[in-house]
Amino acid sequence: MLHILYPQLANHLRQAVPSLGTIDLDMAQLDYQSNEPISYPAVYIDLEDIPWRDMGAGIQTGRALLRFTVATEVSEETHQGSGQVEAAVARLLIVQQVHAALQHYQGEGFGPLVRTSYRRDRPQHPEAWCMALGYVTEVKDEDGAKRGILVSDVQLSASPGLRPVVEEEGNYIVPLKERSFV
């Protein structure tokens, strides 16, 4: 499911918040020093959980929990009288800009995002101040749906008890029982 969500979310954030540097899947880049530099402010996207409900015929829906970790580089002194408080607060506003872009955003295969949590993340990170924003959305997965076989040259009759007949003599197609999707 992340293969469907991630490209849409990353593209949307890139357009809605052009000041973002790095937008990537969360693969613990903030937890270790990697060879790939982080361009701040950064957003890391992770799909934490989807409890699935079976709708029948291989179709499932679920309530997906997504986490967006927003990392901003904050090197200014923020204590009273430092003279740098306004610059630090301006950098921190990126978290609210990301939220404004995500709240109620929806795309192909998922419904509107709704924020459910807002918490400090990775408090000991040496370079950045990190906030984790949690969102839920309804998702639909039809990848397991049964695919029908297209039959041509079949004449159907609406009369009860009759079966469709294929042009060749002696071959019949037995109609499937009608399925209900609950």
Buried (B, 14 or more C-beta within 10 A) or exposed (E): BBEBBBEBBBEBBEEBBEEBBBBBEBEEBBEEEEEEEBEBBBBBBBBEEBEEEEBEEEBBBBBBBBBBBBBBBBEBEBEEEEEBBEBBEEBBEBBEBBBEBBEEBEBEBBBBBEBEEEEEBBEEEEBBBBBBBBBBBBBBBEEEEEEEEEEEEEEEEEEEEEEEBBEEEEEEEEEEEEEEEE
